[in-house]
Structures are given as C-alpha cells and as structure tokens.
Amino acid sequence: MLPENLKENEAGTVGLPIRIVVLSIVGFIGFYAILSALSAAPAPAGPMYATANLSTFSLNSGGGQSNFSLQISVLDRENRGVGEANVIVWSPDRNKAYSGITGNDGNVIIDLLNPELPAGKSEGYVAVKVMRTGYRDFSGEYFIKVKRS
C-alpha cells in the first residue's frame, strides 16, 4: 500500500510517457549502431592445408644426384583447390628454399634439386609454408620424410 502523500503527488509522472519514448528511440539507435558495426566487420580468414603426392623419399647413399619433384595440392575446408597460393618448401638441411604459386586447381609442382640431410643425420624432413590472402597460413615442419637409402 502506498503512503497517502505519494498517492496525491503526481510530479514524478508528468512527462513520463515522452521520456519512455525518447529513451526507447535512443536505445534503438544505439542497438542499430552496434549491429551495423558487427555486420561490417571483415570475415575471419578461412583455413587451408597442403598435401603432397608422396610422404617419404629416399636419397641415394652413393652421393649421386637425388632430385625429386613434389606435387603439392593446397585445399580449403571444402576440399576445393586454392589458386594463387604462395608455397615455400625448405630442404631437410634448411639451406635451400624453393617456391611456387598454385594454379586455379590448387596444384603446384616444385623440384627439389639435390637436397641434403642435416649434418650427421640419416633422415630429415622437408618443411612447407603456404600463404594466401583471405586464408590462415599453413606450415608443416614435418611435411615429407627424407631418408638415406
């Protein structure tokens, strides 16, 4: 039950409907500004990954030429080829780097010329890094195993 002096005092209710309308409009404008900012934000970069036509390669133990070609496929999350991706491949000893750009189908062929294993090791790994605008970079330190036969 309200006290008698509040029942008779109407000073707080004068102009209340217009205040509610004005505050509602200001709130809706603020809510619209927030939604506009969220919808105008750039889309996050999508993931991509790379696969190769082989998973291991054997070098000649006689010290002869051991050149080999890698066909690398760069794919997005729907397994579609990612065109114009920059692919960088490092030899197992990390002294030589090779690069290529994928075609529209997402494939590139990179020739590794006489790769060397790290000093004192009988095996090593080819590393890869793939970059493309609009996608997160992909890198793999252990992309292809290389061993001495």
N, C-alpha and C positions, 0 to 999 in steps of 0.2 A: 504494500500500500504506500502510495506517495504521500509525503507530508503536505499539509494544506498550502504552504507558501509556494511549493513547486507546481501545484495544480493551477494556481492563478497566475503564475509568471510565464508569459509567452515570449519573452525577449529572446531566448535561445532558439526558438523555432522560426523566427522571422528570417526569411531569405534562405531557409534550409533547402527547399527544392531546387533553387537555382544553383546553390553550392554543390549539390549532388550532381547535377547535370554538368557543370563546369569541370569538376574533378573527374567525372567519368570520361569526358572528352579528352582531357589532358592524359589520363591513363591509357586510353585507346591510342592516342598519338604516340606515346612512349612505347607501347607494345608493338605498334606498327614499325617504329624505327628499329627496334630490336630484331624483329622478324626480317626486315629488309637487309639489315647488316648480316644476319646469318645466311640468308639465301644468296647474297652477293659474294660470299666467301669463296675462294677458289677450291676446286675439288682436290682432295688429297691425291698424292701420287700413287699409282697402281703398282702392284708387284709384278716382277718378271723374273724369269730364271733361264738358265742356259743348259743345254745338253750337248754331248759330243757323239760322234759316230763310233768312238772306241773309249774304253775305260782304262786300258793299260797298254803300254808299248814297251818293247824290248830293244835295247840298244845292242849293237854288235860289240862283243868283247874284244875283237881283234883291233879295235881302234879305227875302223873304216868309217866312211860316211854313213850316217844314220838319219837321213832326212825323212820326215813324215808330214803328211797333211792332215789337218783336223777340219772336219766339217762341223761347225758349231751352229746350233739352232737356238735362237732366242725366242721365247714364248711368253705370252701374258697369262693371266689367270684362267682364261677360257681356252688355252692351248692354241691360240692364234699366233702366227709369226709377227714379231715386232720388227718393222722395217726401219732402216736408217739408225740402227743402234750401233754405237761405237764399242767394239770388242777389242780388249787388250789381253794378250797372252804372254806370260813370262816362262822362260825355260826353267828346268829344275834347279839350276845353279843361280838363278835370278840375275844373270849377267846380260841376257838378251831379252828384248821385248819385241813382240810382233803385234800388228794391229790390222783391223779390217772393219768394214762397215757392212751391216746386213742389208740384203736386198729386200724387196717388198714381201717376200715369203719368209723373212726372218732368218735366212741362212747365210753363212759366210764360210769361205774356205781359207784357212791360214796355214801356210807352210812353215814348219819349224826346221831350220837348217842346222844340222849337226849339233843338236842340243847336248849339253854336258851335265853330268850329275854333280852335286855338291862334292867338294874335296873330301876324300876318304869314305864316301858313301857308295853303297851298291844299288841304292834306289833313291828316288826323289819324286817330286810332284810338280806338274805343270799348274800354274796358277792362272786364274782368269778374272777379269773385271769387265762388266758390261754396263754402259751408261746410255741413257736416252732421256730426253726431256719429257716430262709427264709420267715417268716411271721412277720407282726407287732403284738405286744402283744395286747390281748383283755382283757379288765377288765370291770366289771359291779358291781357297789356298790349296786344296787337295783335289783339283778338278780331274786330272788324269795321272795315273801312276806310271812312272818310267823306271825300268829296272835294267840292269846289265845282264845280258844272257850268257 
